[in-house]
Amino acid sequence: MNSPERLAASDAVPASRLAWIAGALNTAAQPSRLAVGFVVALLLWAPGLAWDAAVGPVIDPPGLLAEPWDDLEQADAERTMRRLAAQLVPDVNYEGARVPAAELAATLAARAAEAGDDPQSERLLAASRRVRSLAPLGSFQALAAAQSDAWSAVIDGTQALDPRPAHAGLRAAAIDVPAACARRDPVFAAAFGAWALLVLAVGAGAFARMECVQAADRGLLDARGALRFAAQRWTSLVMSWVGPVAIAGLVGLVCVAFGLLFRTTAGGWAGAVLYAVPLALGSIGGLALVLAALGAPTAPAAVAADGLDALEASQRGGIYFLARPVWWIVVMLASLAVVAAGLVVLRILGWALTAYPAFMVGIGSAGVAPDHALEVSPARWWLPVGGPSALVWGWVTLFGIAVTGAAISLVSGVATRAYLLLREACDGQPTGAIWPYEVPADVTDRLPPANGNG
């Protein structure tokens, strides 16, 4: 009996195998992965920023997870901005019903730069920061800020070895923030959510293919090959996430229709007698959602490593959970630990590559350079009206997109390695066995003809 077969037949899997997952920390930083990550993140950021520019700010400054401001709070913010405008930039007149906060903040920052060493400069900068904190947020800006805060909680919990903030951050990122976005701006949530699901599914498929190809010792798959593979199988990748949820939704609609019977007395009696029908259908929908949740992390890897179609890929994670629940939980916890450790590294690199240059440039410019560092909360992202600030904002934003892509690369690589470990333990397949099995090099996903020609 070889090693994978012994693993599949045993209830105990060597803990040393978990260390293999941490190898994704190295592969996530490969140039080809970073290139794919930048493309994926850009496809998320660009439409989001364009939406905010076209629609304008609609979320109150406290953000998605806070209660919307009432009329009194809105009036207080307006009075504060008008007072600061009248005191510090009296030559600028804002006659509209609401002061354009982003424009006023940019004006105050520009006047602070013009003031140079004048003591008034500090007051203008402080006023600019105060006005910016009162500026309403665009829907994408608010979503990015809330997700950033959620993942920051995960990182902080990891650094403090405290699972409570890490758990709260994961819950916020996966449940609370999307739910709040859907409640506060349903049109944006529907449009951007559908687009993000498509982009992330295809991107995760590309990363998963790169990871499993390298795990199989077939060399390094370049960015173009990975994206080509994901584009060819985009329907399986997307439907591996959407399929089970769609099934649950259709079954739920039947149950909703059945519930209409209870709106009348006679129908209520009929519904009570036949309640076994929605009970059975509802249980199918509930199980579909459970399988979707269990299979979502590893579904792209199942498509990439085994060539599975949508429903098979979505079920594979749930099947492995039922087969080896303890090992499934251990692997997933180890994967979360590796992801959190990788995010800690990204935070440190982000500080080193942005805050330090900004500090040094600030010294050389006597503090007047528009050094928008990445350490600034995404809730304060704002596009300056023009001038050097807009260019600096653009450079830092590109860096933020690159960091986002690196994070997506890390998560996808870790999930792929977790899938390969679970498959090895449950099915006895070695981690190096990937689809198509018949070709030594990953040059195509189409099998060669039987006669060897063409």
Phi, psi and omega in degrees: 000124182280178187299310180300324180292321177296321178297318182292330183272350186257150175274347181246126179250132182305130180295338180298338179294334181294331180297336180298329180299324182295346176298340178294341176296326179280315184292331181295338183264006178294143183305320180295323178292318180296325178295314177297318180298320179296318179297315181297313180295322179297322178292342175270316185288314187302310177297325179295313178295322178296322178298313181298322180293325183279318186271326182092172181288135181226354182251133180297153187307326180301341175104183187293319188276354177266162177290141177300149179293142174273180184299324181293317180293321177298317181294321178298318180296319179295319180296320179298315182292321179292324178295315179295322178295318181293325183281321191253332177226065184294341180282351179255126184247122177254106187262352182289175180293329180231141178287130176289098190299316182298320179293318179295318179298318179295320179296316179296320179294321179294320179293326177295320178294322179291330183289335177064237183275001180299138178304336179294339183300315181297321179294320178294319179296317178298319178295322178298316178295321180295316179295320180298327178290342179263357183285132175296157185254148168289160183298316179292320178300315180293321178295315179298319180295316181294319178293322178298317178296321181296313180288332174296324176296322177298315180296315181298319178296323178293315180296326181270000184055038180242113183288344186293308177295328177296317178295318179296321178294318178296319178297318179296315183295321186271331189235302190295314183293311176301320179295318179295321178297318179295327181283321185277326180215079186297327180294312178297317182299319180291313183291309183288326179297317179295317179295316180296321178298317178297311183295316182291324179295313179294318178297317178297324177296319179295314179296319180297320179295319178297319182291314183287330175296317179291322178296332180273007180060037175263014181094193180255122177280128182284169185299318182296318179295321180294316179293325178296317178300312182295324180292324179292330185243031185295327181294318178294320180295314181291314183289341175295335174267321187277325188307303181299323179294321178296319177298315178298322179294317179296316178296321178298323178296322177297318179294323177298315179298322178295325180295340178297336180299328186283001178279351176234160182294311181295317179297326178298319177296317179296320179294323179294319180295319184263019186296342177298334181293303178295332178297316179292314180295319180297323178295325176296315178296319179296319178294324178297321178292321178297315178296323178297317180293319181288327185268343185302317183298327186252000183299313178301324178293324178295322176293316185286321185273327186240000179064029182285156174276184192299305185292322177298317181295320181291332182274341188299318179297320178294322179296317179294327177296316180293326181286316184222072187300318182294315180294323177300314181295318180298316181296317181293322177294319177296322179295317178298321179296319180293317178299315180297319178296320178296322178292326175298316178298317179298321179296317180296316179296321179299319177294314184295324186271353181233309184293318180295310176302322179297320179296315182292319177296323178298323177295314181293330182265007182061032175082007183257357179289142179280070187272081178283099183275155182293340181292345177294138181300140176301340177296342181256009175298130177205140180275115179301157183297323180175187178080193181303328181301321181296321180291316178297317176303318180297317179296316181292325177295319176299321177294320177299322176296318180297319179295320177300316178298321178296322178294318178296319177301315180298310182298317181293319178296318178296316180298323179294315178295324176297317178298315181296324177292316179296319179296320179297317183287327185265322185254350181077011178273132178295156182296340181273359180270107180230159182274142352285139186280343189276346184248139183283334182242146183273077181256341181197158175262009177258132182290146179291154177301154183297328181277357177081002179267159175078000000 
